[in-house]
Amino acid sequence: MATTETLLNHWIEGREESSRSGRTGEVTNSATGDVVTQVPFADADEVDAAVQAAVTAAPAWESASLSERTRIMFAFRELLHARREEMARLVTIEHGKVADDALGEVQRELELVEFACGLAQLLKGEHSWQVSRGVDSYTLRQPIGVVAGITPFNFPSMVPGWMFPLAIAAGNTFVLKPSEQDPSASMLLAEMLAEAGLPSGVFNVVHGDREAVDALLTHPRVNAVSFVGSTPVARHVYETATTHGKRAQALGGAKNHAVVLPDADLDYAADQIVAGAYGSSGQRCMAVSAVVAVGEAGDALVEKLSERLERLVVGPGDVPDSQVGPLVSAAARDRVRGLVDAGVDEGADLVRDGRDVAVEGHENGFFIGPCLFDRVEPDMRIYKTEIFGPVLVVLRRQTLDDSIELINANPWGNGAAIFTRNGGAARAFQLRTSAGMIGINVPIPVPMSYYSFGGWKASLFGDIHIHGPEGLRFYTRGKVVSSRWSDAADTPINLAFPTAN
């Protein structure tokens, strides 16, 4: 492998800061296997420096006017739009996404920033006049102080955008710990925020591994933590943060189901399921990873899925014809291969095998082609495990009720979809299925920025979803004010419990 001497820096107090910990990790080009940069692993002192910068900046930023905060968000939005292709290229190199998928990620981040630009409207409180004689009541939502975001490799630009635009626009200061596997996008975000006029210390970036994460989770000046990642780590983040008195939302893993009824348009369903399952090489927390084929839909659907997989082009993300890019790392590729091996060993029918895909000129890349299993059972590892790769499993059930029962028995509950022409069936599915996001003839029901994102069961620890209206509630605290400005002579001493009069 080719190796570069480039070493990323942290971003603290509005500028790049060299790491002093002495620990680093390699960041690779997923399509070639080459090392493109080194990422520093912060120690507790470096995390503390970032938090202290955020603490110092917090009073002035909290007192900044809504107009000032909004102007900066608008300026940042324009810079991100202007440099969206540069951001997408970074994502493609380090993550492996094909170009249009990476651009789509940046577009969704732009929409999240646009939602944050409307914060002046969103933060309006309520006012009640004369709730008692001479007394008015009204509500405020105030920032909670220093907040941290810990984000995954699969959306290095968009998932931070679920967090910091809304948190910062609401008056908080922010410390981001991005994935060490594709960290460069976070530094570009920091540069653009500074160029947009964000004061020093309001947004900070520290790179690292578990040591940096735990330092944030236990730091006494961090008041809230947002996390997206695997379920075991989400549980650790939530339990550690809340034990240390912090507000926390921790989004975990998923096994998203798509139920296909016999009355569905099977060609449409197959097109949508392939897009939902194999986009980003399956490295999405909302990817379709399990199909439940109901009754006579099964054989025809599997045939149509297989036909479409034969036509998919596997290749590096910077080649225009590529549709399925590499996985993020050699470890990820090897893990997915091992799970496919396990599915074969357990007796599932491997309809399409992508384990030995070869990409000419990119023999050291982290590629695995689309894989499709049929006749999978719930006790198989390929069903019980979040594979996080280009692997789709098909289970067979006889009725819609059986399908809903299967989904509800699964420990995860991020998203679920149904393909049908029957409105009654769709309505029953949306009401009875235990998942936080439901798609009706939509394979990946990811809500727009003005709705909140979040799952149920082991897909979310905490009771507040991310971005949208619930995100605003997470990053602010409510306060109710009761106000009286009457003459003191009009308010004699009364020791009874106060009531309206």
ZAMARGU-4260 file (C-alpha; in steps of 0.2 Angstrom, whole numbers, plus 5000, padded with zeros to 4 digits):
<rodrens>
0) 5000/5000/5000 | 5006/5018/4997 | 5007/5028/5012 | 5006/5047/5014 | 5014/5057/5028
5) 4999/5068/5029 | 4992/5070/5047 | 4975/5078/5050 | 4973/5090/5064 | 4960/5093/5077
10) 4949/5109/5076 | 4949/5119/5092 | 4944/5137/5095 | 4942/5141/5077 | 4958/5134/5071
15) 4968/5118/5067 | 4977/5111/5082 | 4991/5098/5081 | 4988/5082/5091 | 5000/5079/5106
20) 4994/5061/5110 | 5006/5052/5099 | 4993/5039/5094 | 4986/5039/5076 | 4976/5028/5064
25) 4976/5026/5045 | 4963/5032/5033 | 4961/5023/5017 | 4955/5025/5000 | 4941/5011/5000
30) 4943/5008/4981 | 4962/5005/4981 | 4967/5001/4999 | 4980/5015/4999 | 4982/5025/5014
35) 4977/5043/5011 | 4980/5051/5027 | 4983/5048/5046 | 4971/5053/5059 | 4976/5058/5077
40) 4968/5049/5091 | 4964/5062/5105 | 4968/5059/5123 | 4958/5066/5137 | 4968/5082/5138
45) 4964/5086/5120 | 4946/5082/5122 | 4946/5094/5137 | 4954/5107/5127 | 4940/5106/5114
50) 4926/5106/5128 | 4934/5121/5137 | 4934/5131/5121 | 4916/5127/5119 | 4913/5132/5137
55) 4922/5148/5134 | 4912/5152/5119 | 4895/5147/5126 | 4890/5163/5135 | 4892/5175/5120
60) 4885/5163/5108 | 4870/5160/5118 | 4866/5179/5120 | 4869/5181/5101 | 4853/5187/5093
65) 4842/5175/5083 | 4846/5186/5067 | 4865/5184/5069 | 4864/5165/5072 | 4852/5164/5057
70) 4864/5174/5045 | 4878/5163/5049 | 4868/5148/5046 | 4863/5155/5029 | 4881/5159/5025
75) 4886/5142/5029 | 4872/5134/5018 | 4879/5144/5003 | 4897/5139/5006 | 4891/5120/5008
80) 4881/5122/4992 | 4896/5130/4983 | 4908/5116/4989 | 4896/5101/4988 | 4906/5092/4975
85) 4922/5094/4985 | 4913/5087/5000 | 4906/5073/4990 | 4924/5069/4983 | 4930/5067/5001
90) 4916/5055/5005 | 4919/5045/4990 | 4938/5043/4993 | 4937/5039/5011 | 4920/5030/5013
95) 4919/5023/4995 | 4901/5029/4990 | 4898/5031/4971 | 4898/5049/4966 | 4879/5052/4965
100) 4876/5044/4982 | 4889/5055/4990 | 4881/5070/4982 | 4864/5065/4988 | 4871/5064/5006
105) 4877/5082/5004 | 4860/5087/4997 | 4852/5080/5012 | 4864/5089/5024 | 4859/5105/5015
110) 4841/5102/5018 | 4845/5100/5037 | 4855/5116/5037 | 4840/5125/5028 | 4828/5119/5042
115) 4840/5126/5055 | 4840/5143/5046 | 4821/5144/5051 | 4825/5143/5069 | 4819/5160/5073
120) 4801/5154/5069 | 4804/5137/5077 | 4809/5144/5094 | 4794/5155/5096 | 4786/5152/5113
125) 4768/5153/5119 | 4760/5168/5129 | 4744/5168/5140 | 4738/5184/5146 | 4729/5186/5162
130) 4730/5168/5168 | 4726/5175/5185 | 4722/5193/5191 | 4737/5203/5185 | 4747/5188/5180
135) 4753/5183/5163 | 4762/5166/5158 | 4773/5162/5144 | 4786/5149/5138 | 4804/5150/5133
140) 4816/5137/5125 | 4834/5140/5130 | 4850/5131/5124 | 4858/5118/5136 | 4876/5123/5134
145) 4890/5112/5127 | 4884/5097/5117 | 4894/5083/5109 | 4890/5073/5093 | 4898/5056/5090
150) 4895/5051/5072 | 4898/5035/5062 | 4907/5031/5046 | 4893/5028/5034 | 4887/5046/5033
155) 4902/5057/5037 | 4894/5073/5031 | 4876/5071/5033 | 4875/5063/5051 | 4885/5077/5058
160) 4872/5088/5049 | 4858/5080/5059 | 4866/5087/5075 | 4876/5103/5074 | 4866/5115/5063
165) 4851/5114/5074 | 4861/5113/5090 | 4872/5128/5085 | 4857/5138/5079 | 4848/5135/5095
170) 4863/5144/5104 | 4873/5129/5110 | 4891/5126/5107 | 4897/5110/5099 | 4911/5096/5100
175) 4911/5084/5086 | 4920/5067/5087 | 4918/5060/5069 | 4922/5042/5064 | 4941/5039/5063
180) 4938/5029/5046 | 4933/5045/5036 | 4936/5060/5046 | 4941/5073/5032 | 4923/5079/5029
185) 4922/5085/5047 | 4937/5097/5044 | 4929/5104/5029 | 4913/5107/5038 | 4924/5116/5052
190) 4932/5127/5039 | 4916/5132/5031 | 4908/5137/5047 | 4923/5148/5051 | 4922/5156/5034
195) 4903/5159/5037 | 4907/5169/5052 | 4904/5157/5067 | 4914/5163/5082 | 4929/5153/5088
200) 4925/5139/5100 | 4907/5137/5095 | 4911/5122/5084 | 4926/5110/5088 | 4932/5094/5081
205) 4942/5080/5090 | 4947/5064/5081 | 4949/5048/5090 | 4944/5031/5096 | 4935/5025/5112
210) 4947/5035/5123 | 4940/5051/5115 | 4922/5045/5116 | 4923/5041/5134 | 4931/5057/5138
215) 4917/5066/5131 | 4904/5055/5139 | 4911/5058/5156 | 4917/5076/5155 | 4908/5087/5168
220) 4905/5102/5156 | 4897/5092/5142 | 4878/5093/5145 | 4871/5082/5131 | 4877/5069/5119
225) 4870/5064/5102 | 4876/5047/5095 | 4873/5037/5079 | 4881/5019/5077 | 4879/5001/5082
230) 4867/4995/5095 | 4881/4989/5107 | 4890/5006/5107 | 4874/5015/5107 | 4869/5006/5123
235) 4886/5010/5131 | 4885/5029/5125 | 4868/5031/5133 | 4871/5022/5149 | 4888/5031/5152
240) 4881/5048/5147 | 4865/5047/5158 | 4875/5040/5172 | 4885/5056/5172 | 4870/5067/5172
245) 4869/5071/5153 | 4855/5071/5141 | 4858/5058/5128 | 4850/5051/5112 | 4859/5036/5105
250) 4853/5029/5088 | 4858/5010/5086 | 4857/4997/5073 | 4843/4990/5062 | 4836/4976/5052
255) 4824/4985/5041 | 4811/4974/5033 | 4801/4976/5017 | 4785/4966/5016 | 4779/4963/4998
260) 4761/4957/4996 | 4755/4947/4981 | 4745/4962/4975 | 4760/4973/4974 | 4767/4979/4957
265) 4782/4967/4958 | 4793/4976/4945 | 4791/4992/4955 | 4794/4983/4971 | 4810/4974/4964
270) 4817/4991/4958 | 4814/5000/4974 | 4820/4986/4985 | 4837/4984/4975 | 4839/5003/4977
275) 4835/5002/4995 | 4846/4987/4999 | 4862/4990/4988 | 4864/5008/4988 | 4879/5014/4997
280) 4884/4995/4997 | 4871/4992/5010 | 4880/5003/5023 | 4865/5013/5028 | 4856/5011/5045
285) 4840/5013/5035 | 4845/5000/5021 | 4832/4987/5017 | 4841/4971/5023 | 4826/4959/5025
290) 4812/4956/5013 | 4796/4947/5018 | 4788/4939/5003 | 4770/4935/5006 | 4762/4920/4999
295) 4763/4918/4980 | 4774/4934/4978 | 4789/4925/4983 | 4796/4915/4968 | 4792/4929/4956
300) 4800/4943/4967 | 4816/4933/4970 | 4818/4930/4951 | 4815/4949/4948 | 4828/4954/4961
305) 4841/4942/4954 | 4839/4948/4937 | 4842/4966/4943 | 4857/4961/4953 | 4865/4954/4937
310) 4865/4971/4929 | 4872/4981/4944 | 4890/4987/4941 | 4902/4986/4955 | 4917/4998/4954
315) 4926/5013/4962 | 4915/5027/4967 | 4924/5040/4956 | 4920/5030/4940 | 4903/5036/4932
320) 4896/5019/4928 | 4899/5012/4946 | 4883/5008/4955 | 4890/4998/4970 | 4906/5004/4978
325) 4918/4996/4990 | 4915/4994/5009 | 4923/5006/5020 | 4938/4995/5026 | 4946/4978/5024
330) 4939/4973/5040 | 4921/4977/5035 | 4923/4967/5019 | 4930/4952/5028 | 4916/4953/5041
335) 4902/4953/5027 | 4911/4939/5018 | 4911/4929/5034 | 4892/4932/5037 | 4888/4926/5019
340) 4899/4910/5022 | 4888/4908/5038 | 4872/4909/5028 | 4878/4896/5016 | 4883/4885/5030
345) 4866/4887/5039 | 4857/4881/5023 | 4850/4897/5016 | 4848/4898/4997 | 4862/4909/4990
350) 4854/4915/4974 | 4867/4928/4970 | 4885/4927/4976 | 4896/4942/4976 | 4910/4936/4987
355) 4923/4934/4973 | 4919/4950/4963 | 4935/4957/4955 | 4937/4975/4950 | 4950/4977/4937
360) 4964/4989/4942 | 4957/4989/4960 | 4962/4972/4966 | 4967/4979/4984 | 4950/4988/4986
365) 4937/4983/4998 | 4924/4976/4986 | 4911/4963/4988 | 4897/4961/4976 | 4878/4961/4979
370) 4873/4945/4988 | 4855/4938/4988 | 4848/4924/5000 | 4831/4916/4999 | 4822/4905/5011
375) 4830/4912/5026 | 4824/4908/5043 | 4824/4919/5059 | 4836/4909/5068 | 4850/4911/5055
380) 4864/4923/5058 | 4862/4932/5042 | 4844/4937/5049 | 4849/4940/5067 | 4864/4951/5063
385) 4865/4968/5056 | 4876/4964/5041 | 4879/4982/5035 | 4884/4977/5018 | 4877/4973/5000
390) 4867/4957/5007 | 4848/4955/5006 | 4839/4941/5014 | 4822/4935/5009 | 4810/4926/5021
395) 4794/4918/5016 | 4777/4921/5025 | 4759/4916/5021 | 4750/4932/5027 | 4752/4950/5032
400) 4748/4945/5050 | 4763/4933/5050 | 4774/4946/5042 | 4770/4959/5055 | 4773/4946/5069
405) 4790/4943/5062 | 4795/4961/5061 | 4788/4965/5079 | 4798/4950/5086 | 4814/4957/5079
410) 4825/4967/5092 | 4827/4982/5081 | 4814/4994/5075 | 4822/5008/5064 | 4811/5007/5049
415) 4799/4995/5039 | 4791/4996/5022 | 4776/4988/5014 | 4773/4986/4995 | 4755/4984/4991
420) 4740/4991/4981 | 4728/4988/4996 | 4725/5003/5007 | 4718/4993/5021 | 4733/4982/5022
425) 4744/4997/5021 | 4735/5006/5035 | 4735/4990/5046 | 4754/4989/5043 | 4758/5007/5048
430) 4748/5005/5064 | 4753/4988/5070 | 4772/4987/5065 | 4784/4991/5079 | 4796/5003/5070
435) 4799/5022/5071 | 4798/5025/5052 | 4786/5017/5040 | 4786/5017/5021 | 4771/5013/5010
440) 4778/5009/4993 | 4793/5018/4999 | 4808/5007/5003 | 4819/5019/5014 | 4806/5030/5024
445) 4819/5043/5029 | 4810/5058/5034 | 4814/5075/5027 | 4823/5088/5039 | 4806/5095/5045
450) 4801/5078/5052 | 4811/5069/5066 | 4822/5053/5063 | 4822/5039/5075 | 4818/5021/5078
455) 4810/5010/5091 | 4817/4996/5102 | 4835/4993/5101 | 4837/5006/5087 | 4836/5020/5099
460) 4841/5023/5117 | 4832/5038/5124 | 4815/5045/5120 | 4819/5060/5109 | 4822/5057/5090
465) 4835/5067/5081 | 4833/5082/5069 | 4817/5090/5065 | 4805/5096/5079 | 4811/5083/5091
470) 4829/5088/5088 | 4825/5106/5093 | 4817/5099/5109 | 4833/5089/5113 | 4845/5104/5111
475) 4834/5116/5121 | 4826/5116/5138 | 4809/5123/5141 | 4805/5136/5154 | 4788/5143/5160
480) 4788/5161/5166 | 4774/5168/5177 | 4774/5187/5178 | 4765/5200/5188 | 4768/5218/5187
485) 4754/5225/5198 | 4756/5236/5213 | 4763/5228/5229 | 4748/5236/5238 | 4737/5225/5227
490) 4745/5209/5233 | 4742/5206/5251 | 4750/5191/5260 | 4741/5175/5256 | 4748/5158/5262
495) 4735/5147/5253 | 4741/5137/5238 | 4740/5149/5223 | 4725/5148/5211 | 4718/5158/5197
500) 4706/5171/5203
</rodrens>
